[in-house]
């Protein structure tokens, strides 16, 4: 499973970093309530890693079929 997580990070590190930064910015600008999103971010990360990447960390070729 670790290779799946690394594969997703390799392809989408910029997106997860943006989510993290936007959450921090919203928490300071709008309210501290947005900090509750930080513990929630790993859940979709693991979900997409398991569903989109094989055990070798390569993207599954037949996702749209």
CHARMM-style PDB file with segment names, atoms N, HN, CA, C and O in Angstrom:
ATOM      1  N   UNK     1       0.816  -1.196   0.000  1.00  0.00      PROA
ATOM      2  CA  UNK     1       0.000   0.000   0.000  1.00  0.00      PROA
ATOM      3  C   UNK     1       0.860   1.262   0.000  1.00  0.00      PROA
ATOM      4  O   UNK     1       0.429   2.306  -0.488  1.00  0.00      PROA
ATOM      5  N   UNK     2       2.048   1.172   0.533  1.00  0.00      PROA
ATOM      6  HN  UNK     2       2.399   0.323   0.930  1.00  0.00      PROA
ATOM      7  CA  UNK     2       2.920   2.340   0.579  1.00  0.00      PROA
ATOM      8  C   UNK     2       3.274   2.821  -0.831  1.00  0.00      PROA
ATOM      9  O   UNK     2       3.373   4.025  -1.069  1.00  0.00      PROA
ATOM     10  N   UNK     3       3.464   1.895  -1.753  1.00  0.00      PROA
ATOM     11  HN  UNK     3       3.384   0.917  -1.560  1.00  0.00      PROA
ATOM     12  CA  UNK     3       3.788   2.290  -3.124  1.00  0.00      PROA
ATOM     13  C   UNK     3       2.618   3.006  -3.782  1.00  0.00      PROA
ATOM     14  O   UNK     3       2.823   3.887  -4.616  1.00  0.00      PROA
ATOM     15  N   UNK     4       1.398   2.641  -3.418  1.00  0.00      PROA
ATOM     16  HN  UNK     4       1.231   1.925  -2.740  1.00  0.00      PROA
ATOM     17  CA  UNK     4       0.219   3.331  -3.944  1.00  0.00      PROA
ATOM     18  C   UNK     4       0.178   4.771  -3.440  1.00  0.00      PROA
ATOM     19  O   UNK     4      -0.118   5.690  -4.204  1.00  0.00      PROA
ATOM     20  N   UNK     5       0.471   4.966  -2.164  1.00  0.00      PROA
ATOM     21  HN  UNK     5       0.711   4.219  -1.544  1.00  0.00      PROA
ATOM     22  CA  UNK     5       0.476   6.306  -1.592  1.00  0.00      PROA
ATOM     23  C   UNK     5       1.571   7.167  -2.218  1.00  0.00      PROA
ATOM     24  O   UNK     5       1.356   8.344  -2.506  1.00  0.00      PROA
ATOM     25  N   UNK     6       2.735   6.576  -2.424  1.00  0.00      PROA
ATOM     26  HN  UNK     6       2.909   5.620  -2.191  1.00  0.00      PROA
ATOM     27  CA  UNK     6       3.838   7.317  -3.043  1.00  0.00      PROA
ATOM     28  C   UNK     6       3.513   7.638  -4.502  1.00  0.00      PROA
ATOM     29  O   UNK     6       3.854   8.719  -4.981  1.00  0.00      PROA
ATOM     30  N   UNK     7       2.866   6.727  -5.207  1.00  0.00      PROA
ATOM     31  HN  UNK     7       2.588   5.849  -4.818  1.00  0.00      PROA
ATOM     32  CA  UNK     7       2.478   6.970  -6.593  1.00  0.00      PROA
ATOM     33  C   UNK     7       1.513   8.133  -6.713  1.00  0.00      PROA
ATOM     34  O   UNK     7       1.654   8.966  -7.608  1.00  0.00      PROA
ATOM     35  N   UNK     8       0.538   8.200  -5.823  1.00  0.00      PROA
ATOM     36  HN  UNK     8       0.424   7.524  -5.095  1.00  0.00      PROA
ATOM     37  CA  UNK     8      -0.401   9.316  -5.846  1.00  0.00      PROA
ATOM     38  C   UNK     8       0.307  10.614  -5.510  1.00  0.00      PROA
ATOM     39  O   UNK     8       0.045  11.637  -6.142  1.00  0.00      PROA
ATOM     40  N   UNK     9       1.200  10.596  -4.526  1.00  0.00      PROA
ATOM     41  HN  UNK     9       1.413   9.765  -4.012  1.00  0.00      PROA
ATOM     42  CA  UNK     9       1.930  11.804  -4.159  1.00  0.00      PROA
ATOM     43  C   UNK     9       2.802  12.283  -5.322  1.00  0.00      PROA
ATOM     44  O   UNK     9       2.900  13.484  -5.573  1.00  0.00      PROA
ATOM     45  N   UNK    10       3.426  11.355  -6.022  1.00  0.00      PROA
ATOM     46  HN  UNK    10       3.346  10.379  -5.818  1.00  0.00      PROA
ATOM     47  CA  UNK    10       4.284  11.703  -7.151  1.00  0.00      PROA
ATOM     48  C   UNK    10       3.497  12.447  -8.234  1.00  0.00      PROA
ATOM     49  O   UNK    10       4.015  13.377  -8.851  1.00  0.00      PROA
ATOM     50  N   UNK    11       2.255  12.039  -8.461  1.00  0.00      PROA
ATOM     51  HN  UNK    11       1.834  11.283  -7.959  1.00  0.00      PROA
ATOM     52  CA  UNK    11       1.470  12.631  -9.541  1.00  0.00      PROA
ATOM     53  C   UNK    11       0.647  13.837  -9.119  1.00  0.00      PROA
ATOM     54  O   UNK    11       0.303  14.666  -9.962  1.00  0.00      PROA
ATOM     55  N   UNK    12       0.322  13.957  -7.829  1.00  0.00      PROA
ATOM     56  HN  UNK    12       0.601  13.283  -7.144  1.00  0.00      PROA
ATOM     57  CA  UNK    12      -0.589  15.027  -7.413  1.00  0.00      PROA
ATOM     58  C   UNK    12      -0.102  15.796  -6.196  1.00  0.00      PROA
ATOM     59  O   UNK    12      -0.920  16.324  -5.443  1.00  0.00      PROA
ATOM     60  N   UNK    13       1.190  15.875  -5.983  1.00  0.00      PROA
ATOM     61  HN  UNK    13       1.855  15.446  -6.595  1.00  0.00      PROA
ATOM     62  CA  UNK    13       1.716  16.572  -4.806  1.00  0.00      PROA
ATOM     63  C   UNK    13       1.279  18.027  -4.780  1.00  0.00      PROA
ATOM     64  O   UNK    13       1.001  18.571  -3.711  1.00  0.00      PROA
ATOM     65  N   UNK    14       1.214  18.656  -5.931  1.00  0.00      PROA
ATOM     66  HN  UNK    14       1.440  18.214  -6.800  1.00  0.00      PROA
ATOM     67  CA  UNK    14       0.859  20.073  -6.007  1.00  0.00      PROA
ATOM     68  C   UNK    14      -0.593  20.296  -5.574  1.00  0.00      PROA
ATOM     69  O   UNK    14      -0.901  21.313  -4.952  1.00  0.00      PROA
ATOM     70  N   UNK    15      -1.476  19.364  -5.893  1.00  0.00      PROA
ATOM     71  HN  UNK    15      -1.226  18.538  -6.398  1.00  0.00      PROA
ATOM     72  CA  UNK    15      -2.879  19.498  -5.526  1.00  0.00      PROA
ATOM     73  C   UNK    15      -3.079  19.360  -4.019  1.00  0.00      PROA
ATOM     74  O   UNK    15      -3.812  20.148  -3.421  1.00  0.00      PROA
ATOM     75  N   UNK    16      -2.438  18.374  -3.401  1.00  0.00      PROA
ATOM     76  HN  UNK    16      -1.843  17.734  -3.887  1.00  0.00      PROA
ATOM     77  CA  UNK    16      -2.584  18.170  -1.965  1.00  0.00      PROA
ATOM     78  C   UNK    16      -1.911  19.288  -1.188  1.00  0.00      PROA
ATOM     79  O   UNK    16      -2.381  19.665  -0.114  1.00  0.00      PROA
ATOM     80  N   UNK    17      -0.825  19.818  -1.712  1.00  0.00      PROA
ATOM     81  HN  UNK    17      -0.444  19.511  -2.584  1.00  0.00      PROA
ATOM     82  CA  UNK    17      -0.188  20.969  -1.076  1.00  0.00      PROA
ATOM     83  C   UNK    17      -1.101  22.192  -1.148  1.00  0.00      PROA
ATOM     84  O   UNK    17      -1.197  22.957  -0.187  1.00  0.00      PROA
ATOM     85  N   UNK    18      -1.769  22.375  -2.282  1.00  0.00      PROA
ATOM     86  HN  UNK    18      -1.691  21.754  -3.062  1.00  0.00      PROA
ATOM     87  CA  UNK    18      -2.717  23.491  -2.423  1.00  0.00      PROA
ATOM     88  C   UNK    18      -3.886  23.335  -1.462  1.00  0.00      PROA
ATOM     89  O   UNK    18      -4.309  24.316  -0.850  1.00  0.00      PROA
ATOM     90  N   UNK    19      -4.420  22.118  -1.313  1.00  0.00      PROA
ATOM     91  HN  UNK    19      -4.076  21.321  -1.810  1.00  0.00      PROA
ATOM     92  CA  UNK    19      -5.496  21.891  -0.350  1.00  0.00      PROA
ATOM     93  C   UNK    19      -5.056  22.266   1.065  1.00  0.00      PROA
ATOM     94  O   UNK    19      -5.796  22.911   1.807  1.00  0.00      PROA
ATOM     95  N   UNK    20      -3.852  21.854   1.421  1.00  0.00      PROA
ATOM     96  HN  UNK    20      -3.251  21.330   0.818  1.00  0.00      PROA
ATOM     97  CA  UNK    20      -3.330  22.130   2.756  1.00  0.00      PROA
ATOM     98  C   UNK    20      -3.163  23.638   2.975  1.00  0.00      PROA
ATOM     99  O   UNK    20      -3.572  24.166   4.009  1.00  0.00      PROA
ATOM    100  N   UNK    21      -2.571  24.315   2.015  1.00  0.00      PROA
ATOM    101  HN  UNK    21      -2.239  23.886   1.175  1.00  0.00      PROA
ATOM    102  CA  UNK    21      -2.342  25.758   2.136  1.00  0.00      PROA
ATOM    103  C   UNK    21      -3.668  26.519   2.155  1.00  0.00      PROA
ATOM    104  O   UNK    21      -3.841  27.436   2.957  1.00  0.00      PROA
ATOM    105  N   UNK    22      -4.603  26.148   1.280  1.00  0.00      PROA
ATOM    106  HN  UNK    22      -4.462  25.403   0.628  1.00  0.00      PROA
ATOM    107  CA  UNK    22      -5.900  26.822   1.263  1.00  0.00      PROA
ATOM    108  C   UNK    22      -6.642  26.623   2.582  1.00  0.00      PROA
ATOM    109  O   UNK    22      -7.307  27.542   3.061  1.00  0.00      PROA
ATOM    110  N   UNK    23      -6.538  25.456   3.162  1.00  0.00      PROA
ATOM    111  HN  UNK    23      -5.998  24.709   2.773  1.00  0.00      PROA
ATOM    112  CA  UNK    23      -7.174  25.206   4.452  1.00  0.00      PROA
ATOM    113  C   UNK    23      -6.582  26.100   5.530  1.00  0.00      PROA
ATOM    114  O   UNK    23      -7.316  26.656   6.347  1.00  0.00      PROA
ATOM    115  N   UNK    24      -5.272  26.242   5.540  1.00  0.00      PROA
ATOM    116  HN  UNK    24      -4.676  25.790   4.876  1.00  0.00      PROA
ATOM    117  CA  UNK    24      -4.636  27.123   6.520  1.00  0.00      PROA
ATOM    118  C   UNK    24      -5.030  28.581   6.303  1.00  0.00      PROA
ATOM    119  O   UNK    24      -5.306  29.296   7.266  1.00  0.00      PROA
ATOM    120  N   UNK    25      -5.057  29.023   5.057  1.00  0.00      PROA
ATOM    121  HN  UNK    25      -4.833  28.442   4.275  1.00  0.00      PROA
ATOM    122  CA  UNK    25      -5.427  30.407   4.758  1.00  0.00      PROA
ATOM    123  C   UNK    25      -6.867  30.672   5.166  1.00  0.00      PROA
ATOM    124  O   UNK    25      -7.148  31.688   5.803  1.00  0.00      PROA
ATOM    125  N   UNK    26      -7.786  29.774   4.810  1.00  0.00      PROA
ATOM    126  HN  UNK    26      -7.557  28.950   4.293  1.00  0.00      PROA
ATOM    127  CA  UNK    26      -9.190  29.957   5.185  1.00  0.00      PROA
ATOM    128  C   UNK    26      -9.361  29.968   6.703  1.00  0.00      PROA
ATOM    129  O   UNK    26     -10.202  30.694   7.232  1.00  0.00      PROA
ATOM    130  N   UNK    27      -8.564  29.164   7.398  1.00  0.00      PROA
ATOM    131  HN  UNK    27      -7.881  28.574   6.969  1.00  0.00      PROA
ATOM    132  CA  UNK    27      -8.713  29.118   8.853  1.00  0.00      PROA
ATOM    133  C   UNK    27      -8.288  30.431   9.492  1.00  0.00      PROA
ATOM    134  O   UNK    27      -8.848  30.824  10.516  1.00  0.00      PROA
ATOM    135  N   UNK    28      -7.316  31.115   8.916  1.00  0.00      PROA
ATOM    136  HN  UNK    28      -6.861  30.796   8.084  1.00  0.00      PROA
ATOM    137  CA  UNK    28      -6.889  32.401   9.466  1.00  0.00      PROA
ATOM    138  C   UNK    28      -7.776  33.551   8.997  1.00  0.00      PROA
ATOM    139  O   UNK    28      -7.993  34.508   9.741  1.00  0.00      PROA
ATOM    140  N   UNK    29      -8.289  33.466   7.776  1.00  0.00      PROA
ATOM    141  HN  UNK    29      -8.113  32.689   7.172  1.00  0.00      PROA
ATOM    142  CA  UNK    29      -9.104  34.549   7.229  1.00  0.00      PROA
ATOM    143  C   UNK    29     -10.562  34.444   7.680  1.00  0.00      PROA
ATOM    144  O   UNK    29     -11.146  35.430   8.128  1.00  0.00      PROA
ATOM    145  N   UNK    30     -11.149  33.254   7.562  1.00  0.00      PROA
ATOM    146  HN  UNK    30     -10.675  32.452   7.197  1.00  0.00      PROA
ATOM    147  CA  UNK    30     -12.570  33.080   7.835  1.00  0.00      PROA
ATOM    148  C   UNK    30     -12.817  32.661   9.279  1.00  0.00      PROA
ATOM    149  O   UNK    30     -13.580  33.304   9.999  1.00  0.00      PROA
ATOM    150  N   UNK    31     -12.173  31.593   9.690  1.00  0.00      PROA
ATOM    151  HN  UNK    31     -11.553  31.070   9.105  1.00  0.00      PROA
ATOM    152  CA  UNK    31     -12.384  31.114  11.056  1.00  0.00      PROA
ATOM    153  C   UNK    31     -11.629  29.829  11.316  1.00  0.00      PROA
ATOM    154  O   UNK    31     -11.257  29.105  10.393  1.00  0.00      PROA
ATOM    155  N   UNK    32     -11.414  29.566  12.578  1.00  0.00      PROA
ATOM    156  HN  UNK    32     -11.717  30.154  13.327  1.00  0.00      PROA
ATOM    157  CA  UNK    32     -10.651  28.374  12.980  1.00  0.00      PROA
ATOM    158  C   UNK    32     -11.373  27.070  12.648  1.00  0.00      PROA
ATOM    159  O   UNK    32     -10.773  25.997  12.708  1.00  0.00      PROA
ATOM    160  N   UNK    33     -12.635  27.156  12.306  1.00  0.00      PROA
ATOM    161  HN  UNK    33     -13.123  28.028  12.258  1.00  0.00      PROA
ATOM    162  CA  UNK    33     -13.414  25.974  11.954  1.00  0.00      PROA
ATOM    163  C   UNK    33     -12.765  25.187  10.820  1.00  0.00      PROA
ATOM    164  O   UNK    33     -12.854  23.959  10.792  1.00  0.00      PROA
ATOM    165  N   UNK    34     -12.116  25.874   9.891  1.00  0.00      PROA
ATOM    166  HN  UNK    34     -12.044  26.872   9.914  1.00  0.00      PROA
ATOM    167  CA  UNK    34     -11.501  25.214   8.739  1.00  0.00      PROA
ATOM    168  C   UNK    34     -10.331  24.312   9.125  1.00  0.00      PROA
ATOM    169  O   UNK    34      -9.938  23.448   8.341  1.00  0.00      PROA
ATOM    170  N   UNK    35      -9.774  24.498  10.309  1.00  0.00      PROA
ATOM    171  HN  UNK    35     -10.094  25.199  10.945  1.00  0.00      PROA
ATOM    172  CA  UNK    35      -8.706  23.612  10.753  1.00  0.00      PROA
ATOM    173  C   UNK    35      -9.200  22.179  10.953  1.00  0.00      PROA
ATOM    174  O   UNK    35      -8.408  21.236  10.960  1.00  0.00      PROA
ATOM    175  N   UNK    36     -10.516  22.025  11.117  1.00  0.00      PROA
ATOM    176  HN  UNK    36     -11.159  22.791  11.112  1.00  0.00      PROA
ATOM    177  CA  UNK    36     -11.071  20.679  11.238  1.00  0.00      PROA
ATOM    178  C   UNK    36     -10.951  19.889   9.938  1.00  0.00      PROA
ATOM    179  O   UNK    36     -11.092  18.666   9.943  1.00  0.00      PROA
ATOM    180  N   UNK    37     -10.695  20.569   8.835  1.00  0.00      PROA
ATOM    181  HN  UNK    37     -10.581  21.562   8.830  1.00  0.00      PROA
ATOM    182  CA  UNK    37     -10.517  19.867   7.561  1.00  0.00      PROA
ATOM    183  C   UNK    37      -9.167  19.156   7.466  1.00  0.00      PROA
ATOM    184  O   UNK    37      -9.033  18.189   6.716  1.00  0.00      PROA
ATOM    185  N   UNK    38      -8.184  19.615   8.202  1.00  0.00      PROA
ATOM    186  HN  UNK    38      -8.293  20.400   8.811  1.00  0.00      PROA
ATOM    187  CA  UNK    38      -6.848  19.011   8.110  1.00  0.00      PROA
ATOM    188  C   UNK    38      -6.833  17.527   8.450  1.00  0.00      PROA
ATOM    189  O   UNK    38      -6.195  16.760   7.729  1.00  0.00      PROA
ATOM    190  N   UNK    39      -7.508  17.076   9.523  1.00  0.00      PROA
ATOM    191  HN  UNK    39      -8.026  17.699  10.109  1.00  0.00      PROA
ATOM    192  CA  UNK    39      -7.517  15.633   9.771  1.00  0.00      PROA
ATOM    193  C   UNK    39      -8.341  14.851   8.752  1.00  0.00      PROA
ATOM    194  O   UNK    39      -8.234  13.627   8.675  1.00  0.00      PROA
ATOM    195  N   UNK    40      -9.160  15.548   7.972  1.00  0.00      PROA
ATOM    196  HN  UNK    40      -9.247  16.542   8.034  1.00  0.00      PROA
ATOM    197  CA  UNK    40      -9.991  14.872   6.970  1.00  0.00      PROA
ATOM    198  C   UNK    40      -9.254  14.651   5.648  1.00  0.00      PROA
ATOM    199  O   UNK    40      -9.653  13.788   4.867  1.00  0.00      PROA
ATOM    200  N   UNK    41      -8.206  15.398   5.385  1.00  0.00      PROA
ATOM    201  HN  UNK    41      -7.881  16.099   6.020  1.00  0.00      PROA
ATOM    202  CA  UNK    41      -7.497  15.286   4.112  1.00  0.00      PROA
ATOM    203  C   UNK    41      -6.893  13.901   3.842  1.00  0.00      PROA
ATOM    204  O   UNK    41      -6.908  13.466   2.691  1.00  0.00      PROA
ATOM    205  N   UNK    42      -6.375  13.202   4.824  1.00  0.00      PROA
ATOM    206  HN  UNK    42      -6.363  13.555   5.759  1.00  0.00      PROA
ATOM    207  CA  UNK    42      -5.821  11.872   4.530  1.00  0.00      PROA
ATOM    208  C   UNK    42      -6.848  10.848   4.042  1.00  0.00      PROA
ATOM    209  O   UNK    42      -6.486   9.899   3.347  1.00  0.00      PROA
ATOM    210  N   UNK    43      -8.106  11.026   4.393  1.00  0.00      PROA
ATOM    211  HN  UNK    43      -8.400  11.797   4.958  1.00  0.00      PROA
ATOM    212  CA  UNK    43      -9.126  10.049   4.000  1.00  0.00      PROA
ATOM    213  C   UNK    43      -9.288   9.984   2.479  1.00  0.00      PROA
ATOM    214  O   UNK    43      -9.179   8.890   1.925  1.00  0.00      PROA
ATOM    215  N   UNK    44      -9.543  11.098   1.768  1.00  0.00      PROA
ATOM    216  HN  UNK    44      -9.631  11.987   2.218  1.00  0.00      PROA
ATOM    217  CA  UNK    44      -9.632  10.992   0.308  1.00  0.00      PROA
ATOM    218  C   UNK    44      -8.291  10.650  -0.342  1.00  0.00      PROA
ATOM    219  O   UNK    44      -8.247  10.034  -1.407  1.00  0.00      PROA
ATOM    220  N   UNK    45      -7.194  11.057   0.311  1.00  0.00      PROA
ATOM    221  HN  UNK    45      -7.230  11.558   1.176  1.00  0.00      PROA
ATOM    222  CA  UNK    45      -5.877  10.739  -0.238  1.00  0.00      PROA
ATOM    223  C   UNK    45      -5.679   9.223  -0.299  1.00  0.00      PROA
ATOM    224  O   UNK    45      -5.276   8.688  -1.333  1.00  0.00      PROA
ATOM    225  N   UNK    46      -5.956   8.546   0.787  1.00  0.00      PROA
ATOM    226  HN  UNK    46      -6.283   8.980   1.627  1.00  0.00      PROA
ATOM    227  CA  UNK    46      -5.804   7.087   0.825  1.00  0.00      PROA
ATOM    228  C   UNK    46      -6.810   6.420  -0.110  1.00  0.00      PROA
ATOM    229  O   UNK    46      -6.477   5.452  -0.793  1.00  0.00      PROA
ATOM    230  N   UNK    47      -8.033   6.934  -0.141  1.00  0.00      PROA
ATOM    231  HN  UNK    47      -8.303   7.721   0.414  1.00  0.00      PROA
ATOM    232  CA  UNK    47      -9.075   6.377  -1.017  1.00  0.00      PROA
ATOM    233  C   UNK    47      -8.628   6.418  -2.482  1.00  0.00      PROA
ATOM    234  O   UNK    47      -8.700   5.406  -3.180  1.00  0.00      PROA
ATOM    235  N   UNK    48      -8.172   7.570  -2.944  1.00  0.00      PROA
ATOM    236  HN  UNK    48      -8.113   8.391  -2.377  1.00  0.00      PROA
ATOM    237  CA  UNK    48      -7.752   7.682  -4.336  1.00  0.00      PROA
ATOM    238  C   UNK    48      -6.480   6.893  -4.613  1.00  0.00      PROA
ATOM    239  O   UNK    48      -6.321   6.362  -5.712  1.00  0.00      PROA
ATOM    240  N   UNK    49      -5.584   6.802  -3.661  1.00  0.00      PROA
ATOM    241  HN  UNK    49      -5.713   7.233  -2.768  1.00  0.00      PROA
ATOM    242  CA  UNK    49      -4.367   6.012  -3.856  1.00  0.00      PROA
ATOM    243  C   UNK    49      -4.704   4.540  -4.049  1.00  0.00      PROA
ATOM    244  O   UNK    49      -4.131   3.881  -4.917  1.00  0.00      PROA
ATOM    245  N   UNK    50      -5.617   4.026  -3.256  1.00  0.00      PROA
ATOM    246  HN  UNK    50      -6.082   4.561  -2.551  1.00  0.00      PROA
ATOM    247  CA  UNK    50      -5.978   2.610  -3.354  1.00  0.00      PROA
ATOM    248  C   UNK    50      -6.722   2.324  -4.651  1.00  0.00      PROA
ATOM    249  O   UNK    50      -6.495   1.287  -5.275  1.00  0.00      PROA
ATOM    250  N   UNK    51      -7.607   3.226  -5.066  1.00  0.00      PROA
ATOM    251  HN  UNK    51      -7.791   4.068  -4.559  1.00  0.00      PROA
ATOM    252  CA  UNK    51      -8.435   2.978  -6.241  1.00  0.00      PROA
ATOM    253  C   UNK    51      -7.757   3.294  -7.563  1.00  0.00      PROA
ATOM    254  O   UNK    51      -8.110   2.706  -8.585  1.00  0.00      PROA
ATOM    255  N   UNK    52      -6.805   4.197  -7.571  1.00  0.00      PROA
ATOM    256  HN  UNK    52      -6.518   4.674  -6.741  1.00  0.00      PROA
ATOM    257  CA  UNK    52      -6.221   4.623  -8.843  1.00  0.00      PROA
ATOM    258  C   UNK    52      -4.840   4.030  -9.123  1.00  0.00      PROA
ATOM    259  O   UNK    52      -4.356   4.121 -10.251  1.00  0.00      PROA
ATOM    260  N   UNK    53      -4.202   3.429  -8.131  1.00  0.00      PROA
ATOM    261  HN  UNK    53      -4.596   3.355  -7.214  1.00  0.00      PROA
ATOM    262  CA  UNK    53      -2.840   2.923  -8.312  1.00  0.00      PROA
ATOM    263  C   UNK    53      -2.761   1.459  -7.934  1.00  0.00      PROA
ATOM    264  O   UNK    53      -3.419   1.010  -6.996  1.00  0.00      PROA
ATOM    265  N   UNK    54      -1.933   0.702  -8.689  1.00  0.00      PROA
ATOM    266  HN  UNK    54      -1.398   1.067  -9.452  1.00  0.00      PROA
ATOM    267  CA  UNK    54      -1.767  -0.710  -8.383  1.00  0.00      PROA
ATOM    268  C   UNK    54      -0.732  -0.883  -7.272  1.00  0.00      PROA
ATOM    269  O   UNK    54      -0.233   0.101  -6.726  1.00  0.00      PROA
ATOM    270  N   UNK    55      -0.415  -2.114  -6.945  1.00  0.00      PROA
ATOM    271  HN  UNK    55      -0.820  -2.913  -7.388  1.00  0.00      PROA
ATOM    272  CA  UNK    55       0.484  -2.386  -5.826  1.00  0.00      PROA
ATOM    273  C   UNK    55       1.928  -1.994  -6.109  1.00  0.00      PROA
ATOM    274  O   UNK    55       2.750  -1.946  -5.194  1.00  0.00      PROA
ATOM    275  N   UNK    56       2.243  -1.714  -7.377  1.00  0.00      PROA
ATOM    276  HN  UNK    56       1.576  -1.753  -8.121  1.00  0.00      PROA
ATOM    277  CA  UNK    56       3.593  -1.253  -7.721  1.00  0.00      PROA
ATOM    278  C   UNK    56       3.694   0.265  -7.740  1.00  0.00      PROA
ATOM    279  O   UNK    56       4.774   0.801  -7.985  1.00  0.00      PROA
ATOM    280  N   UNK    57       2.591   0.974  -7.487  1.00  0.00      PROA
ATOM    281  HN  UNK    57       1.713   0.538  -7.288  1.00  0.00      PROA
ATOM    282  CA  UNK    57       2.608   2.419  -7.477  1.00  0.00      PROA
ATOM    283  C   UNK    57       2.402   3.043  -8.834  1.00  0.00      PROA
ATOM    284  O   UNK    57       2.623   4.242  -9.005  1.00  0.00      PROA
ATOM    285  N   UNK    58       1.978   2.242  -9.816  1.00  0.00      PROA
ATOM    286  HN  UNK    58       1.799   1.268  -9.677  1.00  0.00      PROA
ATOM    287  CA  UNK    58       1.718   2.761 -11.159  1.00  0.00      PROA
ATOM    288  C   UNK    58       0.231   2.947 -11.329  1.00  0.00      PROA
ATOM    289  O   UNK    58      -0.569   2.183 -10.789  1.00  0.00      PROA
ATOM    290  N   UNK    59      -0.143   3.988 -12.095  1.00  0.00      PROA
ATOM    291  HN  UNK    59       0.506   4.609 -12.534  1.00  0.00      PROA
ATOM    292  CA  UNK    59      -1.562   4.263 -12.302  1.00  0.00      PROA
ATOM    293  C   UNK    59      -2.207   3.117 -13.075  1.00  0.00      PROA
ATOM    294  O   UNK    59      -1.638   2.601 -14.037  1.00  0.00      PROA
ATOM    295  N   UNK    60      -3.395   2.732 -12.642  1.00  0.00      PROA
ATOM    296  HN  UNK    60      -3.857   3.151 -11.861  1.00  0.00      PROA
ATOM    297  CA  UNK    60      -4.114   1.654 -13.314  1.00  0.00      PROA
ATOM    298  C   UNK    60      -4.555   2.141 -14.684  1.00  0.00      PROA
ATOM    299  O   UNK    60      -5.095   3.241 -14.805  1.00  0.00      PROA
ATOM    300  N   UNK    61      -4.334   1.337 -15.719  1.00  0.00      PROA
ATOM    301  HN  UNK    61      -3.896   0.444 -15.621  1.00  0.00      PROA
ATOM    302  CA  UNK    61      -4.606   1.805 -17.093  1.00  0.00      PROA
ATOM    303  C   UNK    61      -6.078   1.815 -17.480  1.00  0.00      PROA
ATOM    304  O   UNK    61      -6.441   2.566 -18.385  1.00  0.00      PROA
ATOM    305  N   UNK    62      -6.935   1.042 -16.861  1.00  0.00      PROA
ATOM    306  HN  UNK    62      -6.640   0.432 -16.125  1.00  0.00      PROA
ATOM    307  CA  UNK    62      -8.312   0.880 -17.330  1.00  0.00      PROA
ATOM    308  C   UNK    62      -9.334   1.547 -16.401  1.00  0.00      PROA
ATOM    309  O   UNK    62     -10.349   0.941 -16.058  1.00  0.00      PROA
ATOM    310  N   UNK    63      -9.069   2.776 -16.000  1.00  0.00      PROA
ATOM    311  HN  UNK    63      -8.244   3.268 -16.278  1.00  0.00      PROA
ATOM    312  CA  UNK    63      -9.976   3.442 -15.059  1.00  0.00      PROA
ATOM    313  C   UNK    63     -11.266   3.895 -15.717  1.00  0.00      PROA
ATOM    314  O   UNK    63     -12.320   3.863 -15.082  1.00  0.00      PROA
ATOM    315  N   UNK    64     -11.209   4.312 -16.963  1.00  0.00      PROA
ATOM    316  HN  UNK    64     -10.353   4.338 -17.479  1.00  0.00      PROA
ATOM    317  CA  UNK    64     -12.404   4.844 -17.613  1.00  0.00      PROA
ATOM    318  C   UNK    64     -13.282   3.800 -18.272  1.00  0.00      PROA
ATOM    319  O   UNK    64     -14.401   4.107 -18.683  1.00  0.00      PROA
ATOM    320  N   UNK    65     -12.808   2.595 -18.379  1.00  0.00      PROA
ATOM    321  HN  UNK    65     -11.898   2.346 -18.046  1.00  0.00      PROA
ATOM    322  CA  UNK    65     -13.564   1.555 -19.091  1.00  0.00      PROA
ATOM    323  C   UNK    65     -14.486   0.802 -18.181  1.00  0.00      PROA
ATOM    324  OT1 UNK    65     -15.190  -0.104 -18.627  1.00  0.00      PROA
TER     325      UNK     65
END
